[in-house]
Amino acid sequence: MTIINNNPLSKTDIKTLFGFLLFMLIYLLPGIFGHNPWKQDENYSFGIIQTMYETGNWLISTNAGQPFMEKPPLYYWIATTAVHLFSSWLPMHDAARTATLFFSALSLFFLFC
């Protein structure tokens, strides 16, 4: 038995959702753009992304010439794609961080829809 909710969102629900999304943008954007890599993880992640970007080897993640198999490559693939798309407007590390923004937005979409 499935329960289907056909009630449209009320004005209060829409205001609450809009306020939450605005808060998330204010929270996420300063951490995504406009600064150099902060954490140690960002340094090796950008090394992997830069290697994928420069060599075109997307199958095996490598960092400093060594295979890096500790984490799944999906994030690195999306970040490398973002570097290809946005590197003419953004520095490479900022363009790569748009993958984090993408996955955050995707999570919010599945959370609320």
C-alpha positions as CSV (number, residue, x, y, z in Angstrom):
1,M,0.0,0.0,0.0
2,T,1.4,3.3,-1.0
3,I,0.4,6.7,0.3
4,I,0.4,9.5,-2.3
5,N,0.4,13.0,-1.0
6,N,-1.3,15.3,-3.6
7,N,-1.3,18.4,-1.4
8,P,0.5,21.3,-2.9
9,L,3.1,23.2,-0.8
10,S,1.7,25.9,1.3
11,K,3.2,29.4,1.3
12,T,4.8,28.7,4.6
13,D,6.5,25.6,3.2
14,I,7.7,27.5,0.2
15,K,9.1,30.3,2.4
16,T,10.9,27.7,4.6
17,L,12.3,25.9,1.6
18,F,13.5,29.1,0.0
19,G,15.1,30.2,3.3
20,F,16.9,26.9,3.7
21,L,18.2,27.0,0.1
22,L,19.4,30.6,0.6
23,F,21.1,29.5,3.8
24,M,22.8,26.6,2.0
25,L,24.1,28.9,-0.7
26,I,25.4,31.4,1.8
27,Y,27.0,28.5,3.7
28,L,28.5,26.6,0.7
29,L,29.7,29.3,-1.8
30,P,32.4,30.9,0.4
31,G,33.9,27.5,1.1
32,I,33.8,26.5,-2.6
33,F,35.3,29.5,-4.4
34,G,38.0,32.1,-3.9
35,H,40.6,30.4,-1.8
36,N,43.6,28.1,-2.2
37,P,43.5,24.5,-1.0
38,W,43.0,24.4,2.7
39,K,43.1,20.8,3.9
40,Q,45.7,18.1,3.1
41,D,43.0,16.1,1.3
42,E,42.5,18.9,-1.2
43,N,46.2,18.9,-2.2
44,Y,46.2,15.2,-3.3
45,S,42.7,15.5,-4.7
46,F,43.8,18.4,-7.0
47,G,46.9,16.4,-7.9
48,I,44.7,13.5,-9.1
49,I,42.4,15.9,-10.9
50,Q,45.3,17.7,-12.5
51,T,46.8,14.5,-13.7
52,M,43.5,13.4,-15.2
53,Y,43.1,16.8,-16.9
54,E,46.7,16.9,-18.3
55,T,47.1,13.3,-19.3
56,G,43.6,12.3,-20.2
57,N,44.0,9.0,-18.2
58,W,40.6,8.7,-16.5
59,L,40.7,5.0,-15.9
60,I,43.3,4.8,-13.1
61,S,43.6,7.7,-10.6
62,T,47.3,8.6,-10.2
63,N,49.0,11.1,-7.9
64,A,52.7,11.9,-8.3
65,G,53.0,9.0,-10.8
66,Q,51.6,6.5,-8.3
67,P,48.2,4.7,-8.6
68,F,45.8,6.0,-6.0
69,M,43.1,3.5,-5.3
70,E,42.0,4.6,-1.8
71,K,38.9,6.4,-2.9
72,P,36.4,5.8,-5.8
73,P,37.0,7.8,-8.9
74,L,33.5,9.3,-9.4
75,Y,34.3,12.6,-7.6
76,Y,37.6,12.9,-9.5
77,W,35.8,12.3,-12.9
78,I,33.1,14.9,-12.1
79,A,35.8,17.4,-10.9
80,T,37.9,16.9,-14.0
81,T,34.9,17.4,-16.2
82,A,34.2,20.6,-14.3
83,V,37.8,21.7,-14.8
84,H,37.3,21.1,-18.6
85,L,34.1,23.2,-18.5
86,F,35.0,26.1,-16.2
87,S,38.8,26.4,-16.4
88,S,38.6,29.3,-18.8
89,W,36.6,31.4,-16.2
90,L,37.9,30.0,-12.8
91,P,41.2,28.8,-11.5
92,M,41.7,25.1,-11.7
93,H,41.1,24.4,-8.0
94,D,37.9,26.5,-7.9
95,A,36.7,24.8,-11.1
96,A,37.4,21.4,-9.5
97,R,35.5,22.4,-6.3
98,T,32.3,22.9,-8.4
99,A,32.0,19.1,-8.2
100,T,31.4,19.5,-4.4
101,L,28.7,22.1,-5.2
102,F,27.2,19.7,-7.7
103,F,27.0,16.8,-5.3
104,S,25.7,19.1,-2.5
105,A,22.9,20.3,-4.8
106,L,22.2,16.8,-5.9
107,S,21.9,15.7,-2.3
108,L,19.5,18.6,-1.5
109,F,17.4,17.7,-4.6
110,F,17.0,14.1,-3.4
111,L,16.3,15.2,0.1
112,F,13.5,17.5,-0.8
113,C,12.0,15.9,-4.0
